[in-house]
Amino acid sequence: MRDIAHEVYEKMKVGSTAWIRPVAAKGDTIESFQIAHEQAKQLADEGLINIATVKRSAEGLIDSIRILKLA
C-alpha cells in the first residue's frame, strides 16, 4: 500500500502547505484513502507536519487533508 502522506511530505519544502488527496491514476479510491489520515497523524506525532484541515465527503469519509511541513 502506498504511503500517500509520506509521498506528499517528501515533495514539500519546510513551511509550505499541501493538500493530500486520492489520485485515481495511481489506483487510489476514497475508501483506500482513509489510511492516509492515519499516516498523516503519525507524521504529526513525530513533529514533522501539522494537520491543518481534514475535509470529509457527504458520506463521512475523508477526501482530502491539508498539511503544513514543520521539519
C-alpha positions as CSV (number, residue, x, y, z in Angstrom):
1,M,0.0,0.0,0.0
2,R,1.2,3.5,-0.9
3,D,2.2,5.8,1.9
4,I,0.4,8.8,0.4
5,A,1.1,11.2,3.3
6,H,4.8,10.4,3.2
7,E,5.0,10.9,-0.6
8,V,3.5,14.3,-0.3
9,Y,5.7,15.2,2.7
10,E,8.9,14.3,0.8
11,K,8.0,16.7,-2.1
12,M,7.3,19.7,0.2
13,K,9.6,22.4,1.4
14,V,9.7,23.4,5.1
15,G,7.0,25.9,5.9
16,S,4.8,25.1,2.9
17,T,1.3,23.6,2.8
18,A,-0.2,21.0,0.6
19,W,-3.4,19.0,0.1
20,I,-3.2,15.3,0.3
21,R,-5.9,13.8,-2.0
22,P,-6.5,10.4,-3.6
23,V,-5.1,10.0,-7.1
24,A,-7.3,7.8,-9.3
25,A,-4.5,7.3,-11.8
26,K,-2.4,5.7,-9.1
27,G,-5.3,3.4,-8.0
28,D,-6.5,5.4,-5.0
29,T,-10.1,5.4,-4.0
30,I,-11.9,7.3,-1.3
31,E,-12.2,4.1,0.7
32,S,-8.5,3.2,0.4
33,F,-7.5,6.8,1.1
34,Q,-8.8,6.6,4.7
35,I,-5.5,5.1,5.8
36,A,-3.7,8.4,4.6
37,H,-5.3,10.1,7.6
38,E,-3.6,7.6,10.0
39,Q,-0.3,8.1,8.1
40,A,-0.6,11.9,8.4
41,K,-1.3,11.5,12.1
42,Q,1.9,9.5,12.5
43,L,3.9,12.3,10.8
44,A,2.2,14.9,13.0
45,D,3.0,12.8,16.1
46,E,6.7,12.8,15.0
47,G,6.6,16.6,14.8
48,L,7.2,16.7,11.0
49,I,3.8,18.2,10.0
50,N,0.8,19.9,11.3
51,I,-2.6,18.8,10.1
52,A,-4.5,22.0,9.3
53,T,-7.7,20.7,7.7
54,V,-9.5,17.4,7.2
55,K,-12.3,17.5,4.7
56,R,-15.0,14.8,4.6
57,S,-17.4,13.7,1.8
58,A,-21.2,13.6,2.4
59,E,-20.8,10.0,3.4
60,G,-18.4,11.0,6.2
61,L,-15.2,9.6,4.5
62,I,-12.1,11.7,4.4
63,D,-11.5,13.0,0.9
64,S,-8.6,15.5,1.5
65,I,-6.2,16.6,4.2
66,R,-4.3,19.9,4.3
67,I,-0.9,19.7,5.9
68,L,1.9,22.1,6.9
69,K,5.5,20.8,6.8
70,L,7.3,21.8,10.0
71,A,10.6,19.9,9.5
